[in-house]
């Protein structure tokens, strides 16, 4: 009797472990920076919240899959994906040809152009290679690329984080910045309504530097997941969920053409 019970217990445990493994495989794990409001950030209770998290959960509901978001430093995003620490990068990552050599991307789910920002009275000359002699801040990578390409004589200061760049603009160490527009809107202009900061001129557009929009990064071998995510992006845009979330967080279109 005891041998029989032992055998049954072992079978039960094996079944439970197998079910747990199957359930784990059903969960899609997305990496996010948790430091890029309003797209992704830490709430007071430590949870990860933001527009991308709400959008991702709506997409996962469409796919009938459970999803979770995990925090990951930016420099570890692609290495972490390639080492299977998570299944996708849902972190406002621009689709570029350089990144596509290592990973694949879904269709874009938004595209926020870069804009110049300065205080009132600053003479920013967009027609000049040196931008009128101003000292201009940019984030390493895409906005740096644009300034080097179109304003090669400009005095450029390169930053790793938008927060540090915004602080230097506020303190007067910079005359202007070139920043992703939503981040500049929420992280600088709205935070300092009486400081005179505003967008200057038309958006900075260049597919060579800014890529084809923002997509979810996936491993090249995960074609089925990529296809499912593309279907989900299309579905939430078609049923009004996407527009409702955009209106809730931003109040203006961020998808672009």
N, C-alpha and C positions, 0 to 999 in steps of 0.2 A: 504494500500500500504506500509506504513511504517512498519507494523507488518510483512508483507511478506518479505520485504527487510531485516529486522532484523533477521528473521528466516534463510533466505538464507545466510546472513553474518555469522551467527553462524555455519551453516553447512560447509561453506567454511573454516572458521577458524579451525573447528574440523578436516576437511580433511587435512589442511595444517599441523596441529600438528601431526596427524597420519602419514603423509608422512615423517615429520621430524624425528619422532621416528623410523620409518622403516629405514630411511637413516642412523640414528645413529647406529642401530643394524647391518648395513652392514659394518661399520668401525671396523677393528680389531686394537685394541690399544696394542702396545708392550712397555714394560718397558725396558729401557737401562740405563746404568750408565752414559753415555756421558762423560766418563773420562778414557777411556781405548783405546787410539790410538794404531794401526790404525783401530781397530774394531769399536769403537764408541767414539766420542768426540764432543766438541763444536767448530763450525766454528767461524770466526771473527764476523759474523753477529748474532751469538747466536743460529743458527740452529744446529741440531744434524746431524752429517755426519759420514761416515766411511764405512768400508767393510760390516759390518753387516746390516747397513741401506740400502746400495745398494742391498745386497743379499735379504733382506726382501722385498723390493719394487719389485724386480724381481719375487719373489715367489708370492706376492700378485697379480701381473699382470697375472700370470698363473692362479690364483684362481678367477680372475675377481672380486677382492675385494679391497676396499680402505683401506689402512693401515696408521697408524701414530705412531711415536715413541715419548715416553714421558720419561723425565729424572726421575730417582729414585735412591736414595742412596742404596748401596748394602745391608745393613742390613734390609732394608724395602722391598726387592724384593718379597720374599715368602709371608710375611704378606699382602702386597699390592695385590698380586694376589688372595689370599684367601678371601680378603675383597672386591673383584670385582672392584678395582680401575683401572685395566687393564685386558686384556685378555690373555696375554702371556709374558714370560720373555725371551727377545731376547738379552742376555747380557753376552755371553761367560760363561754361567753357566755349570759347570761340572756335568754330570749325575752320581750321587752316590746313593748307597742304602739308606743312611740316608735321603737324600732329597726325594727319591721316596716313603718314608713313608708318606709324606705330599702332594706331587704333582706328576703329571705324566710328562714325557718328550717325545718329538718327537725323531725320529731317529737322530743320530749325524749329524751335518753339518760341523764340523771340529774337529781335534784332534791334538793339538800342545803339544808335550812332554816337560817335564821339563829338563833343562840343567844346569850344573854347569858353572859359569862364574867367572873368576879371571883375574888379570893382568899377563902379561908375567913374568915368573920366580917364581911364587908361586907354591910350591910343594904340590899339592892336591893328597892325597893318597886315592883313591876310595876303596882300599881293607881293609882299617883300620876302626875300629869302631869309632875312633875319627877324621877321615879324616886327619891324620897327625898333629893333634894338632891345626888346624886352627879354627878361629872364622868365622862361616858361617851364613849368613842371609837367612831367609825363610819367606814366607807369611803364616799367620795363616791359617790352614786348610790342603789342599792337599800336598803342599811341606813340611810343618811341619811334616805331617804324614810320609812321605817318610824318612826324616832324623831320626825321632824317631824310625822308624822300622829297618832301615838298618845301621844307624850310631848313636847308642844310647849314645855313650860316647862323641859325638861331642859337642863343645861349640856353642850353637845355639842361635841366636838372632831372635826373632819373630817380624814381622812387619804387620801392617794393610794395608799398601799401598806400591806398587812397587817403587813409587817415593822416599819415605823416605829410602827404602832399597838401591836403586841405589846411593843416595847421600852419605850414610855411606860407601859404597864400594869405591866410588870416593875419599872420604876424608881419607881413610885408617883405619876407625874404624872397617871394616870387611876385612877379607882376601879373602873371596869368597862368592858367593851367589848361591842358587838353585832357579831358576826362570822359569816360563813358557817361552818357547824359543822365540816365536814371540815378546812378550813384552820386553824381554831382548835385542833382536836384534834391535828393533826400539827405545826403550826407553833409552838404554844405549850404546850398541856397535856402532850403526850408529851415535849416537849423539856425540860420543867421539872417532872419528876415529884415533887419534894419541895417545890415552892413553894406548894402549896395552891390552885392554879388549878383551877376546875371550872365546868361548865355550871350556870346558875342558872335554874330554872323551865322551863316548857314552851317549845318552839320558837316563834319569832316568825313568825306566818303572816299573809300578806295578799297576795292575788293582784294587787292594784293596784300594790303596790311590788315584789314579788318575781317577778311574771310567771308564766309557765306552765312553768317548769323550764328546763333547759339544753339548747340545741339547736345544731346546726351551721348557721352562717350561710352562705347562698348568694345569688347575684344573682337578682333577680326573673325574669330571662329564662332561667335555667337550671333549668327545671321538670323536665327529664329527669334531671338529676343529683340534684335533690332527691328525686325518686321512687325512684331507685336507692339513695340513702342511707337512705331510710326503710325500704325492703325489707331492706337489710343490717342495720339496727338491729333489726328484728323477727326476722331470721334468727339473729343471734348471741344474742339473748335466748331464742329457742326451743330452740337446740341446746345450751345450757348454757355456752357460751363466756363470755357476759357474767357469769354468776354466778361462774364460776371466777376471772375477773379481779377481780371485786369482793372475793371472799374472799382472794385473794392480796394485794391492796393495802390493804384496809380492815378486813375481818373483820365487817362489818355492812352492812345494806342501805342503798344510797344512791339507789335508783330512786324510792322513795316510792310514793304511790298512783297 
